[in-house]
Amino acid sequence: MNVPAHETVGYELPIWETAVDSVRQDQFHEAAGVSGTAFGETVDVSVLSNDCLHGARPRKALGAKRLHVGVRVTQHAAIPLGEPLGILARVDNIRPDHRGRYIHVGFQFRRPDGSVPVEIDHQSLILDPNPAPVAAAQKKAASPESESEFEVQRRVQLTPEMVSGYSFEFPHLEAHHDPKAAAAIGMRAPIAQGLLGFTLLFNVLAEGGLSVKFDIEARFKRPIFWDDELKLEFDNRQLLRALNGDGKTTSELWIHDWK
């Protein structure tokens, strides 16, 4: 298989610049239906994570289809709104899967003095057009996901305007905007960016008191459709989750460290 350079371990994209100002952050928050007041004059890292989508691979070399499956964010210091940052992106790890390959791209958001307030591990599944067959295995009986330890924090009714609005920086990703494009990839309706689920859950966490330093991981388990109703829950220890109308987890937010 002819693997492009940007899908090999050690590949570095050219450094580029970004900033999250109040206008940009407010646009993401308004689309997600969250107030964002918990962040004050600082950057919400779930919004900053959208820069990883912009830079996970060269824009003119999109190549094979990818599914965004998660991000792990380590914040060493808060970033004031509007602060300019340089971004260094490097392919850190690639591992096989029967559907293709998982790729981890590490992003460092650097200040002009060289310090790195935020690092993000951007995780995607590169889909093989001819995936290997799944080995036959005896299926375990499905068990309902436990409800006893979780407390409902909020219910969110998604709309097409929310899903499309959150993806305003990615008009070329038509499955977030267009029912026909979504149907072409086997989805019953347009799907939300995984980062929308991250923004919803991180806002719940931040409202309980925002830490300056933390290590958190968002995992995107199932598609979120633009007409889903989500239930946001917290177990008050290390996990927040979003459940769809069928009671299935669509997104998780794991708290590895919260200072």
N, C-alpha and C positions, 0 to 999 in steps of 0.2 A: 504494500500500500504506500502510495506517495503522500507522505505527511508534510504539510506546509510548515515553514520555519516557526510560525507563531503558535504551533501546536507541539513544540518540543521543549523539554525542560531546559531552563537557562535562558530562553529567549527573552529579551528586554525590548519593550516598546520605547520609542523616543519620548523623552520627558515632555510633558505639556502642563499647562496651567489651568487652574479652575478657581472658583470661589462660590460659596453659598451665601448670598445676601438675603435680606429680609423679603424681597420681592419673590425670589426663586423659592425660598423655603415656604412662604405663605401659599404659593400656588400649589405645591405638593400637599400641604396640610389642608387647604380648602377642598381639594379634590377628594382627599381621604375622609373628609368630614370630621377632622380633629382640630382642636383649638390651637395646639402648639404652645400655649402660654407657659407650660412647664419648662420650656427651653430658654425663655427670656431672650437675651441678646446673644445666645450661643447657637452653634450649628447642631441640628439633629442629624446624627450619623446615619439614620435610615434614609434621609434625603441625600446626604453625601455619597451614599452607596450607589446612587444612580450614575455617578461618574465612573464607577467600575464597569457598568454596562457600556458606557461610551468608549471605554478603553480596553476591554477584555481581549480585543483582537483588532487588527487594522481594518478600518472602515471599508477599504476597497478590496478586502480579501475575506469576505464573510464565510465563504466555503460551506462546510457541512452544518446542518441544523444543530442548534444547541438548546438544551433546557437548563434554565437557571435553577439550581437546586438548593442554594444557600449562601450565606455569608457569615464569616466570623469576624467580629469587630473588636479591636483592642484600642481603647482610648487612654492615652497617657496624660493628656491635658486637654481642657476644653478649647474649642476654636471659636473666637468671636465671629459673629455674622459679618460677612464682607471681607474677611481676611484672605489675601491671595495665597495660594498654595501651589507648589509644584508636585506633580504626580510621577512617581516611578513605578512601572508595572513590570513584573517578571513572572514567567511561568515557573512555578515552584515544584509541581508534582503532576504526574499523569499516571492513572492506574486503569487497568482494563475492566470492562463490564460486558456482559453478554449483549447489551444493546449498543455498545460502542466504547467510549473512554471517558472517565472522569478527569477533568482538568481543574487544577487549582492555580489561580493567578493571584500573586501577592501584590498588593498596592500599598505604597508608602506615600502619605500626604505630608509634604515637607514645607516647613517655613523657610523664609529667605536665609535665616541663620543656620540652616541645616538640621534643625531639630525636627522630630517626627511626632506630632501630637496624636495621629491616628494611623493605624494599620488595618487593612481589610484583606481577608482571604476570601476571594470570590470563587465560588464553586459552581461548575456547570457539567452537564453530561453532553458530550459530543455524540450525536446519534449516528450510528452506522447505517447506511442505506440498505444493507443486507445483514441484519443482526443475526447472531448465532441463535439456534433454537434453544429454548429453555429445557434443561434436563428434567425428565419426569421425576416427580417426587410426590410423596404422599402428603396431601394437604391436611393441615391441622384444622380442627374445628374453630371457626371464628368465635372470638369472645368479645363482648361489648366493652368499649373503652370505659375505664373506671370513672365514675362521676363523684365519688364520695369525698375525695380530697380537694376538689376544685370549687372555687367560688366564682359565680358569674359576675363579671365586672361591667359588661356592656353588650348590647345587641346592635348589630349594624346591618341595615338593609342596603345592599349594593344596588347601584343603578348604572345604566350604560354611560351616563354623564360622569360618574365617579371613576369608572374603570378607564374610559377613554381620556378623561381629564388628567388622571395621574400619569398617563403615558404621553403627556404633551411634548416631551423631548424626543420621543421615539415614533414619529408618524410612519416610519418605514416598517415598523413591526406591526403589520396589519391585523394579526390575530387578536390584538388588544382593542381594535377599533371596528373591524368589519366582520359581520356574521358569515359572509361567504369565505373569507380568508380563514376564519376559525373552523368552519366546516371542512375546508380542504385539508386540515391537519387532524381531523377526526374529533373536533370539539363540538358540543351541541350549541355553544354560544361563545362569543368572545370571552377571553380569559384575562384576569387581572395580572399585572406584573407581580412576581413573588414579593417584590419590595413593598407593594401596597400592604400585604399582610404584615410585613415587618414594621411598617410605619404605624399601623393600627395597634399592634401589640406593644411596641416600644413606647408609644404615647401613654398606654395604661401604666407601664412600669415607671415612666418619668413622672407621672402625676403623683405617685407615691413618694417622691423625693428623688431628684436627679443627682447622681454621683458624678464627680469630676473624673475619676479613673474607674474603668470597668473593662470586663472581658465578657462579651455576650455572643451568642450564635443563633442566627435565624435559619430555620430549615423549612423548605417548601415541599410539603408532602403530597399534596393533591392540587389540581387546578381549582382556582376560585373563579366562578362564572359571574358575569356582570349583572345577574339577577339573583345571586345567592343572598340568603340571610345568614350572617355569621354570629356566633356566640363567642365572646371573648372571655376566657377564664384564666384564673391565676391560682396556683397551689400554695402561694405565700412562702415558698422556699426557693425553688430554682427554675420553675417552668411556667410559662404562659403559653396558651394555645388558642387557636381559632377553630371552631367546629362549624361545619355546614349544616344545612337542614336535615341531612341524613345522620347527623351525629358523628360524622367522620372528621378527623383532624386534617385541616388544610395547611396550617402553618403552626410552627412552634418557635418559641423564643427561650433559649436556655441561658441561664445566668451562671457563668463560670466564676466570675469575681465581680463584686459590686462594692466599691469603697466609698 
